[in-house]
Amino acid sequence: MTLTELKYIVAVARVKHFGHAAEACFVAQPTLSVAIKKLEDELGVVIFERGGTEISVTPLGAQIVAQAERVLEQTATIREIANQNKDPLAGPLRLGIIYTVGPYLLPPLVKTMIEQVPQMPLVLQENFTVRLLELLRQGELDAAIIALPFPEHGLMVQPLYDEPFVVALPKHHAWANRSSISAQDLKSETMLLLGNGHCFRDQVLEVCPEMSRFSTAGDGIARTFEGSSLETIRHMVASGIGITVLPLASVPDLDAKDGMLRYVPFTDPEPSRRVVIVWRKSFTRHAAIEAVQKAVLDCGLKGVTLLHDALAVEG
């Protein structure tokens, strides 16, 4: 039994697909499949039921996967314990960040970190929330910046800031000169949203009840274009195909009138998301987490509400 094999079964259990798990582990599918079969033979149990494209975890397999997650987390803790007598701000910090925060937070964050803690370079990875949490659990990331809510428990959570949403419109849209727009108004529009897998899509649908309510109707939000990034969707809106909802930090200038887009706030109460940094409870470099928190608060992100006094809690 090896840690690599344990890592493979945890990955398959999370995505329920051998091919996708192999991609997530950066190995060929035959390599992953052979390793898992070897582990099953060694243990004399079936961890996964294989039925065509359907992969499910057996009841006994679920217990083994849960224990494997704990082993991987404890392995990462061993490395951290070995370094606990060293300067917690010395050496790289492996930081994950979701796609809808990274492009707007990372440039000022990296610059601020270089100024404040040059001895602690960031090793960065952008990805989906679920993938970042998996890497965090496996000890391949030290911390991750994501948005609430997230499907995980037992992690430490430090709130960073609250970020309101705004509506992005083509400049010739009938609402372009409005002072605000209600979520209910959106039901009559063709919405351009991020594709499945992006947590921001789910957050938009959750905090804008009218959008969720009409998501299966024959018009309005059902006529959607699903983009791979906020920037792709922004260009689609500029071409007049529809409208979208964006996090405020992604908006270069809320009052700009000389481009192809117009940005209009929501009516109160404004929908928003809370951006947080999460890490394993066993992670010992607390000063490193505090350094990232301070740098984020010092970045000068426009339009967000910084949570200076928020305390870390267990998620």
Disulfide bonds with the S-S distance in Angstrom:
none
